[in-house]
């Protein structure tokens, strides 16, 4: 009886861990939902949809993309927090995930405590685009026009605090110009507004705007980063154009709810890294302006902590507020 009691107690103590391990061994047994907390057509959406078919092949289960836009990514991200920590609901986020803590004091989640990092997916600069009707072709000409017409030119963003918003705020501060902010629920709708001529300009991910720039429907003025982007080699950087201090690139990461079993996290991380190293996928992403990465969960966690600290400094120095 004593031996049986000890065995039962031991099983009870190991119960949660044994269940997690057993679940991980058969993972995934059904479709995996990837929440995109932005509207279709933006960088996060494009990146995920390019990866999804190969992720489906590697995991043997369908990757289902679920766009839940709003509140600078907060709506979809909160939805992921509330999901069961079993690996069947994950979320792909961009720079807004690491800038939001400094913009919104009452987020509906804690970016560190409530998530388990899976992988650092990619990075990319942001490109300043304008509608072709604007009579400028260079950054200096745009700055001169903005100074001649203070408070008259507007810019679209994918939401307050998004990378596209932060980029323009840094541009405004560096160039000492006054522009009017028009926020949208994602960079896709924002780009559509610029395409339609409803808004003058925006900072956008290269992947979301390259086809329109190539077609002549949008004009690319300058791009962030230390060197020209391989996907947009003809576009000068802000530094080349004589305006340093506009450092607003984007990182994309994959996250799962906290307490998701480590074996499940490792399975997902490994699959993502393999997909991002596939020559066809890698080249397609590079052509769109992405820099494919792929990382371990620990490397992803370190990146998130570093980006949160970085944007806290930038937002404080630039005095950026979510209502802008």
JOPE-V969438 format. One record per backbone hydrogen bond with DSSP energy under -0.5 kcal/mol. CO is the residue of the C=O (numbers start at 1). NH is the residue of the N-H. Records with the same first field share a line. If there is no record, write none. Layout:
CO = NH  NH
//
This chain:
1 = 5
2 = 6
3 = 7
4 = 8
5 = 9
6 = 10
7 = 11
8 = 12
9 = 13
10 = 14
11 = 15
14 = 18
15 = 19
16 = 20
17 = 21
18 = 22
19 = 23
20 = 24
21 = 25
22 = 26
24 = 27
31 = 33
32 = 64
33 = 35  90
34 = 66
35 = 37  92
36 = 38  68
37 = 70
39 = 42
42 = 46
43 = 47
44 = 48
45 = 49
46 = 50
47 = 51
48 = 52
49 = 53
51 = 54  55
52 = 56
53 = 57
54 = 58
55 = 59
56 = 60
62 = 32  64
63 = 65
64 = 34
65 = 67
66 = 36  68
68 = 76
70 = 73  75
71 = 74
73 = 77
74 = 78
75 = 79
76 = 80
77 = 81
78 = 82
80 = 83
84 = 86
85 = 261
88 = 33
89 = 257
90 = 35
91 = 93  255
92 = 37
93 = 253
94 = 97
95 = 98  99
96 = 100
99 = 102  103
100 = 103  104
103 = 105
104 = 107
109 = 111
110 = 114
112 = 115
114 = 258
115 = 117
116 = 256
119 = 121  254
120 = 294
121 = 293
122 = 252
123 = 291
124 = 250
125 = 206
126 = 224
127 = 129  204
128 = 221  222
129 = 202
130 = 219
131 = 134
134 = 136
138 = 142
139 = 143
140 = 144
141 = 145
142 = 146
143 = 147
144 = 148
145 = 149
147 = 150
149 = 152  153
153 = 180
154 = 201
155 = 182
156 = 203
157 = 184
159 = 162
162 = 166
163 = 167
164 = 168
165 = 169
166 = 170
167 = 171
168 = 172
169 = 173
170 = 174
171 = 175
172 = 176  177
177 = 179
178 = 151
180 = 155
182 = 157
184 = 186
185 = 39
186 = 190
187 = 191
188 = 192
189 = 193
190 = 194
191 = 195
192 = 196
193 = 198  199
194 = 197
200 = 131
201 = 156
202 = 129
204 = 127
205 = 208  209
206 = 209  210
209 = 212  213
210 = 214
211 = 215
212 = 217  218
213 = 216
217 = 132
219 = 130
222 = 128
223 = 238
229 = 232
230 = 233
232 = 235
234 = 236
236 = 223
237 = 241
238 = 243
239 = 242
245 = 247
246 = 248
250 = 124
252 = 121  122
253 = 93
254 = 118  119
255 = 91
256 = 116
257 = 260
261 = 265
262 = 266
263 = 267
264 = 268
265 = 269
266 = 270
267 = 271
268 = 272
269 = 273
270 = 274
271 = 275
272 = 276
273 = 277
274 = 278
275 = 278
278 = 282
279 = 283
280 = 284
281 = 285
282 = 286
283 = 287
284 = 288
285 = 290
286 = 289
290 = 292
291 = 123
296 = 300
297 = 301
298 = 302
299 = 303
300 = 304
301 = 305
302 = 306
303 = 307
304 = 308
305 = 309
306 = 310
307 = 311
308 = 312
309 = 313
310 = 314
311 = 315
312 = 316
313 = 317
314 = 318
315 = 319  320
321 = 324
//
